Amino acid sequence: MNFNSDIYIEDLHSAFHSVVNVNALVGKTVLVTGATGMIGSFVVDVLMYGNKASNLCCRVLAMGRNEEKAKKRFANHWQNDMFGFIMHDINEPLPSHIPAADYVIHAASTTHPVAYATEPIETITTNVWGTRHLLDYICRFAPQARFVLMSSVEVYGQNRGDVEKFDEQYCGYIDSNTLRAGYPESKRLSEALCQAYHAQNNINYVVARLPRTYGPTMLMSDTKALSQFIRKGIAKEDIVLKSKGEQLFSYAYVADAASALLSIMLAGLDGQAYNISSPDSDIKLKDLAQIVASISGTSLKFELPDATESAGYSTATIAVMDASRLQALGWSPNYSIRLGLRRTLECLASDVK
C-alpha cells in the first residue's frame, strides 16, 4: 500500500476536515493501541496529517507488539518529533514510563472470523484485559484523560425482529455457549468495565460502536467476507460468496470510521455510546459482493464455507445501525459504499501492478 498516493492523501484530508471539534486536539497527546491495525493506523495517519496541514502540535503515541512492523507501516512518521512508538502487549499492564496522554483510543482487537475460532482466548483477553489495563493506566498516570473504547455492532447480537435499525439501547440475543460468542461478549464486558470505572473511579469515557469496516488499510490476513471479496477483486478472480448473501449489514469506509471515532472522542458526552454508520452503506452481502465484482470486472459465485470458517462467522442476518446520536454531534459520512469500495480497490491494486 502506497501511503503517499493521491487517493490515500485525499482520504486523510477528507477525514481530518470531517472531525467535529478537531481544534481541541491542539497541543494534546493521543495514545492509540492496535496502532498497526486497519482503523488504528488510519487514525494515526489522520492525526499526523493534521499536524502537517493545520499545525495541531498533537503528539501521537502508537502502541503495538511488533516494532519492525510498526517501523515499516509508519515510515513516514518515524523520525517526526510528534510521533512515538511504544512496543507493548496490551494483555499486560502498562509500565509507568509511558507518558500521560490526554486521549486514549483502544483500537487493539482481534477482528476477523478465523481468529475467533482459532484464537478464542486471545480474542477475549485482548478486549477485556486490554481495556482494564488501559483504564488502570488512566487511573494511575493520566486521571484527566478521556478513554475511547472501540466497540462493535456485534454487541447488539441478533435482531429479534422488533426493529429495523439498532439504536444504542438495543440488546439482541447472543448464544454465549458458542466459540463465536467470545468476541461480542468480550466487547459487551469491555463496555461494562468502562461503566464500572466511570462509577467507581470517575473515568471519563465514550464508546464508539463500529459497523463492518473496510478500506485500503485492511490487513491481508483479514478473513471477513468483504476482505476476501476485495482480495479476490484485486487478483482479478471471481468473487466467492459463502452463503445466499441475504444478510443485511451496515458498513463504513475506514476514512469515515476514523473521522467518526475522533468526533466521538472530542465531542461525545461522557459515558455515552455512539453508533457509526451511514444509510448509503447499508447493504445486503450479495449486493456488496456484486459491486466488488463489477468494479473488478469479475464474476460472482456461491460456495459453502468450511467448518473452521463457519465457526467464526456471525449468525446475524440483519444488523443495521442507527447513527442519529452521532449525527447530532455534527458528524456526517463522506463515502457511499460504491465509492469506498472503488477507492479501496484502486489503492490496493496499485501494489500488485
Beta strands, then each sheet from edge to edge (+ up, - down):
strand 1: 29-33
strand 2: 59-64
strand 3: 83-87
strand 4: 103-106
strand 5: 146-152
strand 6: 204-210
strand 7: 212-214
strand 8: 239-241
strand 9: 248-253
strand 10: 273-275
strand 11: 282-284
strand 12: 300-302
strand 13: 318-319
sheet 1: 3+ 2+ 1+ 4+ 5+ 6+ 10+
sheet 2: 7+ 9+ 11-
sheet 3: 7+ 9+ 13+
sheet 4: 8+ 12+
end
